[in-house]
Amino acid sequence: MLKILTILSLTSMLLGCTGPLKKYPSFTTQNTISISSEEVNKVRYGRVIDKSIPNAQILIGQSPLQTNSGVVIGGPLDGLIIAEFFSNISRTNNKTNNQLDFLKTLKFSSTVEEKIRQQFSEKDIPLKVIDSQNADMKIIPFVFISSSTNDFFLDFTLTTEIKNKVKFYRYRDRSFTEMKNINKEKFLKISDNAFNQLIDIFILDLNNHLDIKKLDTALQSKCEKISGKSWGKVGTFNKVSFHFIHNDQDRCIATLKDSVGIEYPQVYIFNEGKL
C-alpha cells in the first residue's frame, strides 16, 4: 500500500494540474482539433524553472541530466520551483535571447496546421481543424532548447491535450553543439523534418497503430548510441530511461519509464544522422 501511495504521490507531483493522455478516443466528423499559436505555457507544458521567450513558441532550460548544487532537476512534467537554479544560467539565457531573435518571428503552429490539414485529408481522418480554444483536442507545437553546454540539444515538440490530459511527442536533434552555432537556414530545415516526423508518429498513435509496449532490443542497442541510456532523474535516485519500441521503419522511437515502473506520456524520436 505504501508503494502505491508513493507512486500516486510522485505522479501527482510530476503532472501538476494535468494528467497523462494514455489513449486517444474514437473521433467522428463532429469532433474538432485546434493548433495553438500562443506563447508556450512553461508551467503547463514545461517546467516552472524553464525560461520562455515572450510571444514565441520556445522554452529554454537545463538538460534533465544536469544537476545544480546536488539537487537533481527533472521530471517530464516537473512543476517544482527551485529558485537557485536560475542563478547559474541567467547569463546564458540573456545571451540566448539576443542570439535567437529570429525564432521570435517563427510560429510553428502555422507550419504544423498546414501539415496536419494535408495529412488528415490524405488519410481520411475525420477530425475537423478549427481556430478555437474550445476544440475537442488541442495541439501545442514548440521547441525546447537546452541551455546546458555539455548536453546541448533541441527538442522539437508536439503536445496533444484532451480534457486536461496531455501527451508529448519530441524530436531530439543534436546538429548544433552550442547555442551560438544555431543559424536560421539550418534550423528551419531541421524544424521542417522534425515536425513531419512528429506528425507521422502522432497520426500513427491517433489511429492506435503505435504499440509502445512492444520493445525492440536491437533498436535499443543501436539507438542508445545517440540517446544515451538515461533521460534524467526524478528526485535523487529515481532514474528515467529511454525504452525503444518496434516500428516498421526501424526508426529510433522511444518511450520513457522510470525505475519505479511509471510510464510517462512522452514519445521521443531521435535524429539518426550521427549513427
C-alpha positions as CSV (number, residue, x, y, z in Angstrom):
1,M,0.0,0.0,0.0
2,L,2.9,2.4,0.9
3,K,4.4,1.8,-2.5
4,I,1.2,2.5,-4.3
5,L,0.7,5.7,-2.3
6,T,4.3,6.7,-3.1
7,I,3.7,6.2,-6.9
8,L,0.5,8.1,-6.8
9,S,2.1,11.0,-4.9
10,L,5.0,11.1,-7.3
11,T,2.8,11.0,-10.3
12,S,0.6,13.8,-8.9
13,M,3.7,15.9,-8.2
14,L,5.0,15.5,-11.7
15,L,1.8,16.1,-13.6
16,G,0.6,19.0,-11.6
17,C,-2.9,20.0,-12.7
18,T,-2.7,17.8,-15.8
19,G,-2.9,14.1,-16.3
20,P,-1.3,11.7,-18.8
21,L,-3.1,11.1,-22.1
22,K,-2.7,7.3,-22.5
23,K,-5.1,6.5,-25.4
24,Y,-7.0,8.5,-27.9
25,P,-10.8,8.1,-28.1
26,S,-12.6,7.4,-31.3
27,F,-13.4,10.6,-33.3
28,T,-16.1,11.4,-35.8
29,T,-16.7,14.3,-38.2
30,Q,-18.3,16.1,-35.4
31,N,-15.1,16.3,-33.4
32,T,-12.7,19.2,-33.7
33,I,-8.9,19.9,-33.3
34,S,-7.1,23.2,-33.0
35,I,-3.4,24.1,-33.3
36,S,-2.3,26.8,-30.8
37,S,-0.3,29.8,-31.8
38,E,0.0,31.1,-28.3
39,E,3.2,31.6,-26.2
40,V,4.1,28.3,-24.6
41,N,2.9,27.9,-21.0
42,K,6.0,26.7,-19.3
43,V,4.1,25.7,-16.1
44,R,1.7,23.5,-18.1
45,Y,4.0,22.1,-20.9
46,G,7.4,22.5,-19.4
47,R,8.9,23.3,-16.0
48,V,8.5,26.4,-13.9
49,I,12.3,26.7,-13.9
50,D,12.4,26.9,-17.7
51,K,12.6,30.2,-19.4
52,S,10.0,31.2,-22.1
53,I,10.6,33.8,-24.8
54,P,7.7,36.3,-24.9
55,N,5.2,35.7,-27.7
56,A,7.3,32.8,-29.0
57,Q,6.8,29.0,-29.0
58,I,10.1,28.4,-27.3
59,L,11.3,27.1,-24.0
60,I,14.9,27.3,-22.7
61,G,16.2,25.3,-19.8
62,Q,18.8,23.0,-18.4
63,S,19.1,19.4,-19.5
64,P,17.4,16.9,-17.1
65,L,20.7,15.1,-16.9
66,Q,22.3,18.2,-15.3
67,T,22.3,18.9,-11.6
68,N,22.7,22.1,-9.5
69,S,24.2,22.1,-6.0
70,G,23.4,18.4,-5.7
71,V,19.8,18.9,-6.5
72,V,18.5,16.8,-9.4
73,I,16.2,18.8,-11.7
74,G,13.9,16.5,-13.6
75,G,10.5,15.0,-14.3
76,P,8.9,15.1,-17.7
77,L,6.2,17.4,-16.4
78,D,8.1,18.8,-13.4
79,G,6.3,21.7,-11.7
80,L,8.7,22.2,-8.9
81,I,10.0,25.7,-8.3
82,I,13.8,25.6,-7.5
83,A,14.8,29.3,-7.1
84,E,18.5,28.8,-7.0
85,F,18.5,27.1,-10.5
86,F,18.5,30.3,-12.4
87,S,21.5,31.8,-10.6
88,N,23.8,29.6,-12.7
89,I,22.2,30.1,-16.1
90,S,20.8,33.6,-16.1
91,R,23.7,35.0,-18.1
92,T,23.4,32.2,-20.6
93,N,19.6,32.8,-21.0
94,N,20.2,36.6,-21.6
95,K,22.7,35.9,-24.3
96,T,20.4,33.3,-25.8
97,N,17.5,35.8,-26.1
98,N,19.8,38.0,-28.2
99,Q,21.2,35.2,-30.3
100,L,17.9,33.6,-31.1
101,D,15.9,36.7,-32.1
102,F,15.0,35.1,-35.4
103,L,13.0,32.4,-33.5
104,K,10.6,35.1,-32.2
105,T,9.2,35.6,-35.6
106,L,8.5,31.9,-36.2
107,K,5.2,30.3,-35.4
108,F,5.5,26.6,-35.6
109,S,1.7,26.4,-35.3
110,S,1.3,27.7,-38.9
111,T,3.5,25.0,-40.4
112,V,2.1,22.3,-38.2
113,E,-1.5,23.2,-39.0
114,E,-0.7,23.1,-42.8
115,K,0.9,19.7,-42.4
116,I,-1.9,18.3,-40.3
117,R,-4.6,19.5,-42.7
118,Q,-2.8,17.8,-45.6
119,Q,-2.3,14.5,-43.6
120,F,-5.9,14.4,-42.4
121,S,-7.1,14.9,-45.9
122,E,-4.8,12.2,-47.4
123,K,-5.6,9.7,-44.7
124,D,-9.3,10.4,-44.3
125,I,-9.1,11.4,-40.6
126,P,-12.5,12.8,-39.6
127,L,-11.3,15.4,-37.1
128,K,-12.1,19.0,-38.3
129,V,-9.3,21.6,-37.9
130,I,-10.8,24.8,-36.4
131,D,-9.4,28.1,-34.9
132,S,-10.9,27.9,-31.4
133,Q,-9.8,27.2,-27.9
134,N,-12.9,25.1,-27.4
135,A,-11.8,22.3,-29.8
136,D,-12.1,18.7,-28.6
137,M,-8.3,18.3,-29.0
138,K,-5.6,21.0,-28.8
139,I,-2.1,20.7,-30.3
140,I,0.7,22.9,-28.9
141,P,3.9,22.9,-31.0
142,F,7.1,24.4,-29.6
143,V,10.8,23.8,-29.3
144,F,12.8,23.2,-26.1
145,I,16.4,24.5,-26.3
146,S,18.9,23.0,-23.8
147,S,21.0,25.7,-22.0
148,S,23.5,23.0,-20.8
149,T,26.8,23.4,-22.6
150,N,27.8,19.8,-22.0
151,D,24.4,18.3,-23.0
152,F,23.1,20.7,-25.7
153,F,20.1,19.6,-27.9
154,L,16.9,20.8,-29.4
155,D,13.6,19.1,-28.6
156,F,11.0,19.9,-31.2
157,T,7.8,19.1,-29.5
158,L,4.2,18.4,-30.4
159,T,1.9,18.3,-27.4
160,T,-1.7,17.0,-27.6
161,E,-4.2,17.8,-24.9
162,I,-7.7,16.5,-24.4
163,K,-9.8,17.5,-21.4
164,N,-6.8,18.4,-19.2
165,K,-4.8,15.2,-20.2
166,V,-1.6,15.6,-22.2
167,K,0.9,13.7,-24.3
168,F,4.2,14.9,-25.7
169,Y,5.9,13.9,-28.9
170,R,9.5,15.1,-29.1
171,Y,12.1,15.0,-31.9
172,R,15.6,15.4,-30.3
173,D,18.3,16.9,-32.5
174,R,22.0,17.4,-31.7
175,S,23.1,19.0,-35.0
176,F,24.2,22.1,-33.1
177,T,26.9,21.8,-30.4
178,E,26.1,25.0,-28.7
179,M,23.7,28.0,-28.8
180,K,25.9,30.3,-30.7
181,N,26.2,27.8,-33.6
182,I,22.4,27.9,-34.3
183,N,21.7,29.5,-37.7
184,K,18.3,30.2,-39.3
185,E,18.7,28.3,-42.5
186,K,19.8,25.0,-40.9
187,F,17.4,25.4,-38.1
188,L,14.4,25.7,-40.5
189,K,15.4,22.6,-42.4
190,I,15.7,20.6,-39.2
191,S,12.4,22.0,-37.9
192,D,10.6,21.0,-41.1
193,N,11.9,17.5,-40.9
194,A,11.2,17.2,-37.2
195,F,7.6,18.3,-37.4
196,N,7.0,16.0,-40.4
197,Q,8.2,13.0,-38.3
198,L,6.3,14.1,-35.2
199,I,3.0,14.5,-37.1
200,D,3.6,11.0,-38.6
201,I,4.0,9.5,-35.2
202,F,1.1,11.4,-33.8
203,I,-1.2,10.1,-36.5
204,L,0.0,6.5,-36.0
205,D,-0.8,6.9,-32.3
206,L,-4.1,8.6,-33.1
207,N,-5.1,5.6,-35.2
208,N,-3.9,3.2,-32.4
209,H,-1.1,1.9,-34.7
210,L,1.8,2.8,-32.3
211,D,2.4,-0.1,-29.8
212,I,4.5,1.5,-27.1
213,K,4.5,-1.9,-25.2
214,K,6.4,-3.7,-28.0
215,L,10.0,-3.1,-27.1
216,D,12.8,-3.8,-29.6
217,T,16.2,-4.9,-28.2
218,A,18.0,-4.4,-31.5
219,L,16.8,-0.8,-31.7
220,Q,17.7,-0.3,-28.0
221,S,21.3,-1.3,-28.7
222,K,21.5,0.8,-31.9
223,C,19.7,3.9,-30.7
224,E,21.3,4.2,-27.3
225,K,24.4,5.4,-29.1
226,I,22.7,8.7,-29.8
227,S,20.2,8.9,-27.0
228,G,22.2,7.6,-24.1
229,K,20.6,5.2,-21.7
230,S,19.1,7.7,-19.3
231,W,16.7,10.6,-19.9
232,G,17.4,12.0,-16.4
233,K,16.2,11.6,-12.9
234,V,13.1,12.4,-10.8
235,G,14.4,13.2,-7.3
236,T,17.8,11.9,-6.3
237,F,17.6,8.2,-7.1
238,N,14.7,7.6,-9.5
239,K,16.2,7.3,-13.0
240,V,14.1,7.8,-16.1
241,S,15.2,5.7,-19.1
242,F,14.5,5.6,-22.8
243,H,12.8,2.4,-24.0
244,F,12.9,1.9,-27.8
245,I,9.8,0.4,-29.4
246,H,9.4,-1.7,-32.5
247,N,8.3,0.1,-35.6
248,D,8.1,-0.8,-39.3
249,Q,10.7,1.7,-40.4
250,D,13.2,0.8,-37.6
251,R,13.4,4.5,-36.5
252,C,14.8,5.4,-33.1
253,I,11.5,5.9,-31.3
254,A,11.3,5.6,-27.6
255,T,9.1,6.0,-24.6
256,L,10.0,6.9,-21.0
257,K,9.8,4.8,-17.9
258,D,11.4,5.3,-14.5
259,S,13.0,2.8,-12.1
260,V,9.7,2.7,-10.1
261,G,7.9,1.5,-13.2
262,I,5.9,4.6,-14.0
263,E,5.5,5.3,-17.7
264,Y,5.4,8.9,-18.8
265,P,3.2,10.4,-21.6
266,Q,6.1,11.1,-23.9
267,V,7.3,9.6,-27.2
268,Y,10.8,10.5,-28.4
269,I,12.2,10.4,-32.0
270,F,15.9,10.9,-32.5
271,N,17.8,12.4,-35.4
272,E,19.8,9.5,-36.6
273,G,22.2,11.5,-38.7
274,K,25.2,10.7,-36.4
275,L,24.6,6.9,-36.3
